[in-house]
């Protein structure tokens, strides 16, 4: 299965006043467009976000942030400032730290009684070393242009006196700081400035002098450590860098994403020797586990050996399951299959040892892994144990497991019969009734689609194409918004079978439920059957179905006209002709050609034109198809344009359209393509009849030219490049050798490059 990826941008500062919010520390770029995951991703992440510690996880380049609050670094820092300045409200603290300009702070520094600020701020500042505090905040504003607006692509600012002055000013403020609260903050600002100036030794020096000696009580401590880790990495001190990045990952949830992007992923054995306790090692293993090239299984095992109850295990286990969901997990020979077996054994071992952070998570994981491993009885056993285990949200958990059990029933069924259908009906109906926005909606929608996909496959295996068609609109291909359908390869028998099914008076509740969701009705199917029959040349039967449908589909354009150069859009303003009327007119011309031998030549030529113009190459192709493939039949970018009516997909129209665009691949041959949409043999048949019945040399030249176009289209159909191997064309040869002196030839050679090229080729040789 193709990986469907969800990418989110990693943002840096966005305003001048982000004095204490760290920018992106990553050495790389990160961003992209959001894409929808396939519906087969059903293992809910709702259960894998324990309140402590907060998590984010990355799956390949897919990011999920389990700690939405971690994004608001302002809030955490403001809370610390409120503790430092007693009595100050959150709004006032935010104004002082983030919103005040350099000029406002300078005025306050000059006169603490500045009336532009509330009394609470001046009163609170008077209880601390307010000159040091305000000097610090002014210093931060001076640094902002060099750290907030840093451009990775443009490189560093040129070093000069301005930076020496800034460093000296910051050092002076640090020397006068009397509290750990201020020391860690000025230390952070100096580390950050030095880091972005590529002064890595200076960054390390500032960290070791002003930050490292302090007790890590502030979030700012770990912001500074992240810059220190980056400096160590730049200096090639990789084990130390890895260790400190792991410390940031462990203690500062807001820095987990940038830490992941910044870590130097290599052998972590040396970094492990720096760890002081098992928790340090677990953080290092967990962070390393996020790297695609890491040994994820070994990392899980190592963490389990250090602490079987570590919350990290649950999130990393979920990550591994997600990766297998995105892979070809039901292939007998794939690596994914082997990984699933190992993960299942791993989870069952933890369950047997009864050493788990949250037992129901492990039973849930084991059950789903057993499902992926096709160990359906084992999956059912674990799901039962989940239901018996109290969880954080018992009702939601039990509802979720019930949905997984429905999916399990669909996966393990060997042969679908009416009792089985009825047993699923109430669950599928309940899933369809889940309201958008509810806690269960997304999961229910995915599992519902997944279940229908499994039913579709089962119906197809037992040859029930009608039931397969009924369930197809309930699930969607992950790579397009078009319902999967048996009509990818439509045929008159399957369409007729569906029509008869709709007319049945003894439909079960399950069948009625499916039929109610069908995006097209009986008239659409009758019209489709008529179009299929028309396409196959069965005009009388086609007319009968067009009549029954009551629809008036057709095309704008003269179906009997002639064009020297193919033009598929040049007659869009022409009178609209229904397919039924065209088929009736063609039958009439066929009859007249027999009954009026003197005019047979004209009727046969008109019939040849009608069949040619209704092919892919003509302006009235809509009589035989619902859409025209683009380019060399390979592009589908605009393929379904025009199939949306009043916000709904016109599925009836998609039937032949999908077949035409997707069935015709580089591996197909003309014999595989039904009917006369690509195939010009029907048109050729009538052009030959017309030419045989005529003695007019100009008319014969015209027929020969149309036969040459049919011949060229056949080569195009077989993937020969247009315009090549012209010497092998039968009818270009006849046109040149037998009709080269005609007025028609003189006209056509001016407009048709193929005719000119053939003439030049013959005359050169």
HUZI-V838608 format. One record per helix or strand of 3 or more residues. SS is the DSSP state (H for helix, E for strand). FROM is the first residue (numbers start at 1). TO is the last residue. Records with the same first field share a line. If there is no record, write none. Layout:
SS=FROM-TO ; FROM-TO
This chain:
H=45-47 ; 68-71 ; 73-84 ; 90-99 ; 102-110 ; 119-125 ; 130-147 ; 161-176 ; 180-196 ; 200-211 ; 219-234 ; 238-251 ; 253-262 ; 269-272 ; 278-289 ; 296-306 ; 311-326 ; 335-353 ; 359-372 ; 376-387 ; 394-412 ; 418-433 ; 441-461 ; 465-472 ; 486-489 ; 492-502 ; 509-516 ; 522-536 ; 539-549 ; 579-595 ; 597-613 ; 621-623 ; 651-663 ; 670-672 ; 681-692 ; 697-717 ; 726-728 ; 730-739 ; 743-751 ; 753-764
E=56-59 ; 62-65 ; 554-556 ; 576-578
